[in-house]
């Protein structure tokens, strides 16, 4: 049943019913009579009554990509409540890669807005004989991509870690898979992690454990604060506008400083 006791079929007919376009003569008369003599068509007046049905609205919004889902959340409170639902956001995030399930809660809802392939990574537990070049060959990725993802300056950084995050080069690996949202302490990056062997443990940083999450987030905040030489509030702001990526936060901070210097010279 739709809203006001009407059937959803009748509401759909109202939704797709043709809208009559007034001829220029009629439009001139209405305009001359004053602004209250005509209405602006919007999702909240006639012809769109079906879109105040929560179930029907959910069925429509489920087919939208994350960017359009974010725009829909700006229409009204009802649309925002439906478009911001956790299951709705996760479904839009999973759909492009056919992921079965994403477990855990990200540190910011902005995580769901960009379902790019670089939001996913493979967790590789390191062995004594592993090298960065060997892992790049095994997973068909570039050495620099592994270093960039794990915030490594050189190959020697591999010896202080228990695992490395590896970029995903074959999207089919994600098909019908379960991923875990993790904030990696070494990489200082939040990604949806795919385990090809086994699953996450407490040391991996799985966000089902909120204490581990808060501790890791604090370490990232302290690192960014020291690098930029700012207070907690400024560091938190730049991390929030960069979706939690420390590198992007520091780049944005540097750009803002350069802009301020240019303004002083004018």
C-alpha positions as CSV (number, residue, x, y, z in Angstrom):
1,X,0.0,0.0,0.0
2,X,1.3,3.5,-0.7
3,X,0.6,6.7,1.2
4,X,-2.9,8.0,2.0
5,X,-4.4,4.5,1.4
6,X,-3.8,4.4,-2.3
7,X,-2.4,1.4,-4.1
8,X,1.2,1.7,-5.3
9,X,0.0,1.0,-8.9
10,X,-2.2,4.1,-8.8
11,X,0.6,6.1,-7.4
12,X,2.9,5.0,-10.1
13,X,0.3,6.1,-12.7
14,X,0.3,9.5,-11.1
15,X,4.1,9.6,-11.1
16,X,4.4,8.9,-14.8
17,X,1.3,10.7,-16.0
18,X,2.0,13.3,-18.7
19,X,2.4,16.9,-17.6
20,X,0.5,19.4,-19.7
21,X,2.7,22.3,-20.9
22,X,0.7,25.6,-21.1
23,X,0.8,27.6,-24.3
24,X,2.6,31.0,-24.2
25,X,-0.7,32.9,-24.1
26,X,-1.8,31.1,-21.0
27,X,1.6,31.4,-19.4
28,X,1.6,35.2,-19.9
29,X,-1.8,35.6,-18.3
30,X,-0.8,33.5,-15.3
31,X,2.4,35.4,-14.9
32,X,0.6,38.7,-15.0
33,X,-1.8,37.6,-12.4
34,X,1.0,37.2,-9.9
35,X,3.5,34.5,-8.6
36,X,0.8,32.7,-6.5
37,X,-1.2,31.7,-9.6
38,X,1.1,28.9,-10.7
39,X,3.3,26.3,-9.0
40,X,6.8,25.1,-9.6
41,X,7.0,21.4,-10.2
42,X,9.1,19.6,-7.5
43,X,9.3,16.1,-6.0
44,X,7.1,17.3,-3.1
45,X,3.9,18.4,-5.0
46,X,1.4,16.8,-7.4
47,X,2.6,14.1,-9.9
48,X,5.3,12.9,-7.4
49,X,3.0,11.7,-4.6
50,X,4.4,8.1,-5.0
51,X,7.8,9.3,-3.8
52,X,6.6,9.8,-0.2
53,X,6.1,6.0,0.1
54,X,9.1,4.8,2.0
55,X,9.1,1.3,0.5
56,X,8.7,2.5,-3.0
57,X,11.3,5.2,-2.5
58,X,13.8,2.6,-1.2
59,X,13.2,0.4,-4.2
60,X,14.0,3.3,-6.5
61,X,17.1,4.6,-4.6
62,X,18.6,1.1,-4.4
63,X,19.5,1.2,-8.1
64,X,21.4,4.5,-7.8
65,X,25.2,4.7,-7.6
66,X,26.7,6.3,-4.4
67,X,27.2,9.8,-6.0
68,X,23.5,10.0,-7.0
69,X,22.5,8.5,-3.6
70,X,24.3,11.4,-1.9
71,X,22.4,13.9,-4.1
72,X,19.1,12.2,-3.3
73,X,19.8,12.6,0.4
74,X,19.7,16.4,0.0
75,X,16.1,16.5,-1.2
76,X,14.2,16.3,2.1
77,X,14.2,14.6,5.5
78,X,12.4,11.5,4.3
79,X,14.8,11.0,1.3
80,X,17.8,11.6,3.6
81,X,16.6,9.0,6.1
82,X,16.2,6.4,3.4
83,X,19.3,7.3,1.4
84,X,21.6,7.4,4.5
85,X,20.5,3.9,5.7
86,X,23.5,1.7,6.4
87,X,22.3,-1.2,4.2
88,X,21.5,1.2,1.4
89,X,25.0,2.7,1.5
90,X,26.7,-0.6,1.7
91,X,24.6,-2.0,-1.2
92,X,25.6,0.9,-3.5
93,X,29.3,0.4,-2.4
94,X,29.2,-3.4,-3.1
95,X,27.3,-3.3,-6.4
96,X,30.0,-2.3,-8.9
97,X,32.3,-5.1,-7.8
98,X,29.6,-7.8,-7.0
99,X,30.9,-8.1,-3.4
100,X,28.7,-10.3,-1.3
101,X,29.2,-8.5,2.1
102,X,31.2,-5.8,3.7
103,X,31.6,-6.1,7.5
104,X,32.6,-3.4,9.9
105,X,31.8,0.3,10.2
106,X,34.0,3.0,8.6
107,X,35.3,5.9,10.7
108,X,33.3,8.3,8.4
109,X,30.2,7.8,6.2
110,X,32.2,9.4,3.4
111,X,33.9,6.1,3.0
112,X,30.9,4.7,1.2
113,X,30.8,7.5,-1.4
114,X,33.7,6.4,-3.5
115,X,33.4,2.7,-4.4
116,X,36.6,2.7,-6.6
117,X,38.8,-0.4,-6.8
118,X,41.5,1.3,-4.7
119,X,39.1,1.2,-1.8
120,X,39.7,-2.6,-1.7
121,X,43.0,-4.4,-0.9
122,X,44.2,-7.9,-0.3
123,X,45.7,-8.8,3.1
124,X,48.9,-10.8,2.7
125,X,50.5,-12.2,5.8
126,X,54.2,-11.9,5.5
127,X,56.6,-14.8,5.5
128,X,60.4,-14.8,6.1
129,X,61.1,-15.2,2.3
130,X,58.7,-12.5,1.1
131,X,59.9,-9.4,-0.8
132,X,58.0,-6.5,-2.2
133,X,59.1,-7.4,-5.7
134,X,58.1,-11.0,-5.2
135,X,54.6,-9.9,-4.0
136,X,54.2,-7.5,-6.9
137,X,54.9,-10.4,-9.3
138,X,52.6,-12.8,-7.4
139,X,49.6,-10.4,-7.4
140,X,50.3,-8.8,-10.8
141,X,50.7,-5.3,-9.5
142,X,53.5,-2.6,-9.5
143,X,56.1,-2.4,-6.8
144,X,55.4,1.3,-6.3
145,X,51.6,0.6,-5.9
146,X,52.4,-1.7,-2.9
147,X,54.7,0.8,-1.4
148,X,52.2,3.7,-1.8
149,X,49.3,1.7,-0.4
150,X,51.4,0.7,2.7
151,X,53.0,4.0,3.2
152,X,56.5,2.6,2.7
153,X,59.5,4.6,1.8
154,X,61.7,1.6,1.0
155,X,61.7,-2.2,0.8
156,X,63.1,-2.4,4.3
157,X,59.7,-1.4,5.8
158,X,58.5,-4.9,5.1
159,X,60.5,-6.4,8.0
160,X,58.7,-4.4,10.7
161,X,55.2,-5.7,9.7
162,X,53.2,-8.8,10.0
163,X,51.3,-8.2,6.8
164,X,51.1,-6.0,3.7
165,X,48.1,-4.6,1.9
166,X,48.2,-5.5,-1.8
167,X,46.2,-3.6,-4.5
168,X,43.6,-5.6,-6.3
169,X,44.4,-5.8,-10.0
170,X,41.7,-8.4,-10.9
171,X,38.2,-7.2,-10.0
172,X,36.8,-10.7,-10.4
173,X,38.6,-11.6,-7.1
174,X,35.9,-9.5,-5.3
175,X,32.9,-11.4,-6.9
176,X,30.8,-13.0,-4.2
177,X,33.4,-12.2,-1.5
178,X,33.3,-10.9,2.1
179,X,35.5,-7.9,2.9
180,X,36.3,-6.3,6.2
181,X,36.7,-2.5,6.8
182,X,40.0,-2.0,8.5
183,X,42.1,1.0,9.5
184,X,45.7,-0.3,9.0
185,X,48.0,1.2,11.5
186,X,51.1,1.0,9.3
187,X,49.5,2.1,6.1
188,X,47.5,4.8,7.9
189,X,44.7,4.0,5.5
190,X,41.1,2.7,5.7
191,X,40.2,0.1,3.2
192,X,37.9,-2.9,2.6
193,X,40.2,-5.8,3.1
194,X,39.8,-9.1,1.2
195,X,41.4,-12.2,2.9
196,X,42.2,-14.9,0.4
197,X,43.3,-17.2,3.2
198,X,41.5,-17.3,6.5
199,X,40.1,-14.1,8.1
200,X,40.9,-11.1,10.2
201,X,42.3,-11.3,13.7
202,X,42.7,-8.7,16.4
203,X,46.1,-7.6,15.2
204,X,44.7,-6.8,11.7
205,X,42.6,-3.9,13.0
206,X,39.2,-5.2,12.0
207,X,36.7,-2.4,12.8
208,X,34.4,-4.7,14.7
209,X,36.7,-4.0,17.6
210,X,36.0,-0.3,18.4
211,X,38.9,0.0,20.9
212,X,41.4,-1.0,18.2
213,X,39.8,1.5,15.8
214,X,40.0,4.4,18.2
215,X,43.6,3.7,19.1
216,X,44.6,3.5,15.4
217,X,42.7,6.6,14.6
218,X,44.5,8.5,17.4
219,X,47.9,7.4,16.1
220,X,47.0,8.7,12.6
221,X,45.8,12.0,14.1
222,X,49.0,12.4,16.1
223,X,51.1,11.7,13.1
224,X,49.3,14.2,10.9
225,X,49.4,16.8,13.7
226,X,53.2,16.4,14.1
227,X,53.8,16.6,10.4
228,X,51.7,19.7,9.9
229,X,52.6,21.3,13.3
230,X,49.0,22.2,14.1
231,X,46.5,21.5,16.9
232,X,44.1,18.6,17.1
233,X,41.2,20.5,15.7
234,X,43.0,21.5,12.5
235,X,44.4,18.0,12.0
236,X,40.9,16.5,12.5
237,X,39.5,19.0,9.9
238,X,42.0,18.1,7.2
239,X,41.6,14.4,7.8
240,X,37.8,14.7,7.6
241,X,37.9,16.6,4.2
242,X,40.3,14.0,2.8
243,X,38.3,10.9,3.8
244,X,40.8,9.9,6.5
245,X,43.8,9.8,4.0
246,X,46.8,11.3,5.8
247,X,48.7,12.0,2.5
248,X,45.7,13.8,1.0
249,X,45.2,15.8,4.3
250,X,48.8,17.1,4.2
251,X,48.6,17.9,0.5
252,X,45.4,19.9,1.1
253,X,47.1,21.7,4.1
254,X,50.1,22.6,1.9
255,X,47.9,24.0,-0.8
256,X,46.0,26.1,1.7
257,X,49.3,27.5,3.0
258,X,50.5,28.4,-0.5
259,X,47.2,30.1,-1.2
260,X,47.5,32.2,2.0
261,X,51.0,33.2,1.1
262,X,49.9,34.3,-2.4
263,X,47.1,36.4,-0.8
264,X,49.5,38.1,1.5
265,X,51.7,39.1,-1.5
266,X,48.8,40.8,-3.3
